[in-house]
Amino acid sequence: MKTTAIALSRLRLTSRPYLAARLPDFIALTKPRVMALAVFTALVGLMMAPSRLDPLLGFVAILAIAAGAGAAGVLNMWYDADIDAVMTRTAGRPIPRGTISRLQALAFGLVLACSAIAVLAFAANFTAAALLAFAIFFYVVVYTMWLKRSTSQNIVIGGAAGALPPVIGWAAASGEIAIEPLILFLIVFLWTPPHFWALSLTRADEYARAGVPMLPVVAGRSATTGHILGYSLLVLPVSLLPWAFGFAGEIYGAVAATCGAIFVALAAQLRRSRGVNHHEAHRLFAFSILYLALLFAALLAGNANRSTVTLSARANAFGPSQSAFSAVHFQVMRGPSVAITGEV
């Protein structure tokens, strides 16, 4: 009895240091770099919506979306631990290293996912929470458990989960889905295959060893570079749609056209190159991350500028004309917004 009490006492004394020591590993499970890009696109969607959340609730909503994205990463690593263990790129992750058990990762991921969905429903609305739940489900069940191990088109279909954050952010602020966030969804959706295939070209041998049917493994290098070029050519005109539809300004249009042309040029250079050419593939992969970040940064900057103009105009308006001007100006700044409801 005395021995048991001592053991329990030691367990209590070491539990906090243990958790503190494992904290970096739990954070690594959430794939922070992937999460950061998802959260940024969600923030842009939230900021561009015609409605505005209370700043505190908006901050909580973004944290919930971040937690949801992190939960998807955790559950992905839980299920893919066997694949991660045989790939050089992923062998250093917490589960293959043995610093976090698969059961711990599963429990952490489920708690994080459920908490994120509940908090988003409370801070924003049910529509945003439902979209977040669907994104997590799609990434974990449809992509990780099914598509990734069964088809070379895994990243094409599975990329829908990673393209949802701007739609979730918009829905968090407005409670609806409109044409604007769907265009942002389409940009990310079409960007994902060339982004990920460029990386998989440099890791084709590892994917083959792990038994994952990535496109370079199944179809070969030539077909993969052809697909990369094809998707990059699709992304360029689609990335200009925010400008064409009027909810992004000329600065965004210039950024999208310039960066899109560079993206296509790098894809074409990769297509023309011979051999393995890890350098060209890695360069395209690195630029693809910068490309998406610049597109959404330009959207965010343009939105901030329009908000400043709106506030300034309202501050300078007087009497009855103020209400009329504000209403008209709000509609112009909002641009074409078609809500997707049950009646459409």
Secondary structure, DSSP 8 states (H G I E B T S, - for coil): -HHHHHHHHHHHHHHHHHHHHHHHHHHHHT-HHHHHHHHHHHHHHHHHSSS---HHHHHHHHHHHHHHHHHHHHHHHHHTHHHHHH-TTTTTSHHHHTSS-HHHHHHHHHHHHHHHHHHHHHHT-HHHHHHHHHHHHIIIIIIIIIGGGT-TTHHHHHHHHHH-HHHHHHHHHHSS--HHHHHHHHHHHHHHHHHHHHHHHHTHHHHHHHT---HHHHT-HHHHHHHHHHHHHHHHHHHTHHHHTTSS-HHHHHHHHHHHHHHHHHHHHHHH--S--HHHHHHHHHHHHHHHHHHHHHHHHHHHHHHHHHHHHHHH--HHHHHHHHHHHHHHHH-------TT-
